[in-house]
Amino acid sequence: MTTHDPDLAKTANGRGKAKAPRGKMKEDKADLDVKAGAFRVVKSELKGFCERVEAIETEMAELREALKEVYAEAQGRGYSVKSLKTVVKERKRDRDDVIAEREVTDLYRDQLGLL
């Protein structure tokens, strides 16, 4: 842009509006102290969350292993692990819902000649 008008020469696009200066604003000591303090709080809180999650994951892995051992013991005594898992799931549900589902399932099996 070649112009001799000093007001237009200062604008970014020659239409009368100057652009704000780009770049990072200089931070003073108070800004840096606040930023550093906030980071320390966030960092320690984040570390705490990570440690709690890791501890729970460790507990869950130990519980999964204990569950495998129980199923292995049941299988070793002659129980069907698949049936045992089904019974455990049913015990968590409402009795009437389990009975209703069985009745419908039995009806379907009967119609398909599976009973």
N, C-alpha and C positions, 0 to 999 in steps of 0.2 A: 504494500500500500504506500503510495507516495502522495503525501499531503503536507501542506504547510500550516494547517490549522492546528495549533498546539493542543486544543481540547480533543480533537478527533485523533490526534497522534497518540494520545494516552489510552484510547479505548482499544479493546481487544478486536472488535469487529467493525469499527468505524461508524457505529450507529449511536454513539452517545453514552454507552454504558461501559464503565471500566470493570475489568475482571478483578476479583479479589486476589491478592497475592497468594501464590501456591507455596506449599512447603509446610514443614512441621513447625508448629509454634514452639518457641523456646520454653522449656519447663524450668520453673525456679525451684529452690530447695524445698519449699512447702509442698509443691506438687509432687516432687520425687519422694518425699517422706510419706505422703498419703498413698501414693502408688505402691511403694515398697511395703507399707503396712498392710494394705489390702491384699497384696500378693501373698504375704506370709500367712494371713488368715486363710485365704483360699487354698494355699498349698497344704497347710496342716489339716484343714477340713477334708480336702481331697484325699490326702494320705490316709486319714481315718476311715473314709468310705471304702477305699481300696482294701485296707486291712480287714475291715468287717466282712466284705464280700469274699475275700480269700479265705477267711476263717470258716464262713458258712459253706463255701465250696468244698473245703477239706472235710467238714462234718458230713456233708451230703455224700461225698465219695466213701467215707467210712460206713455210713448207713447203707449205701448201695451194696457194699461188700458184705455187710452183716446180713442183708436181705438175701443175697446170693447163697450165703452159708445156710440160712434157714431152709431155703428151697432145696438145696443140695441134700440137707439132712432128711427132709421129708421124702425126697425121691429115693434116698438110700433105704428108707423104711418101707418103700413100696407104694407111696402115694403118687398120684398123677399131678405133676406141677401145673399143667394147664388147667385141670379141674380145680385145683387148690386156688389158683389165681382168680378163676371165675367166681368161686365161692366167696373169696375175700372181697371182690368187687360188689357182689350182691349184698353182702353184710353191711356195706356202706349206704345202700339205697333203702328207700321206703319199702316195707314188706308188701304192701298192696300193689305197688308199681311192679315189683318183681313177679308177683303172681299173675298180674294182668299180662305182662310181657310173655310169660311162659305159656299162658293159655293161647295167645295169638300165634306164638311160634309153633306150638303143638298143632293148632288148626292148619297152619301152612304145611307143616310136615305131613299131616294126615292127607291133605289134598294132593300132595305130590307123591304119596305112597312111601314116605320115608319112615313112617311109624309101623 
